[in-house]
Amino acid sequence: EVKAIAKLGPNILVAEPTELIGTGKPADKEYVDEVIRVIREINPDIKPFPSAGISKGEDCYNIIKAGSSASGCSSAIAKAANPLALAEEMISAVRRAYDERNAK
């Protein structure tokens, strides 16, 4: 499915294993790496966004460090006891991962 959608030339491509959506169990590194590789082979201008099961800042950090252009987290924030605190944790983790990934 990722290959077919990438051939349509979107700006960003979200790829989430259906069975992980809303579970709090993030996609494994192999899945993330493969999605990014496939998208970049077809069109390096597409921003890859492999995700699913993101539930904490560490998950956001890991997905960005792996090469994702973004991180999703809607169900985790909706279910959180303190949604604002979780959103701030996730945003901070994304910033830190981008900074580390792009440090030269």
N, C-alpha and C positions, 0 to 999 in steps of 0.2 A: 504494500500500500504506500509506503514511504517513497519508493521509486516512482510509482505512477503519479503521485501528487507533486513530487519534485519536478517532474517533467512539465508540469503546468506553469512553473515559474513563479510561485508565490514569493513574497518578501521574507516570510518566516514560516517554518513548518513545525507544528506541534505534533509530536509522536508519543503516544502513551499506550502502554500495554493495557488493554481494557480490564484485564483481571486484577490490575493493581490500583486502579482509580479508586480513591477514597479509602484505601486500606491502611494507610500509614506505613506501607512497606514500599520503599523506593525501588525503581528499576535498577537492575545491577549494572555494573560498569561495562560489561560486555555488550549489553543492549545499547547503552548510551554511546559507546565507542562506534558500534556498527551503524547506528542511525546517523551519527555525525559523518562517518566515512561515506556512506551511501549518498547523503545529501550533497556533500562537497564534491564528490565525483561527478554528479549530474550537473550541479550548478553551484559554484563556490560563492555566488552572491546571495544565496538563500541563507538566512540565519537559522541554524538548527536549534530546536527546542525539544529535546527528548525529556520526558518528565513522567509523572505519575507517582502517587504514594508519598509525596513530599509532606513531611509533618513537623519538621523542626529546622532550626537554622543550619545545623550540621548537614542536613540533606541538601539544602540550597547551596551551601558552600561546595559540597562535593560535586554537584551537577554542573556548576559554573566552572570549577577547576578542571573538570573533564572536557570542557569545550562547549557546553551549551550556551546559547545566547541569552537565555532567560530561565526562570524557575517558576513553576506553578505551585499553588498551595491553597486553593479555594476551600476545599472541605476541611482542611486542618484548622484554618482560621475560623471558619463558621462554627466548628465544634469546640474551639478552645474556651477554657474558663475565662481567660483574659485575652481576647482577640487582638487588642492593641499591642500588648506586650509581645505576643507571638509574631505579629507583623513586624514590629521593630527588630526583634531578634533575627528574623529572616532577611530583612533589608540590610541589616548590618553584615550578616554572613555573605550575602551576595556582593556587597561593596568590597569586603575583605578579599573574597575570592577573585573578583575582577582585578583588584589592585595587585594581588600576588601573581596572577596569570599574566598580567601585562607589564610587570616590572622587568626592566632590562639591566 
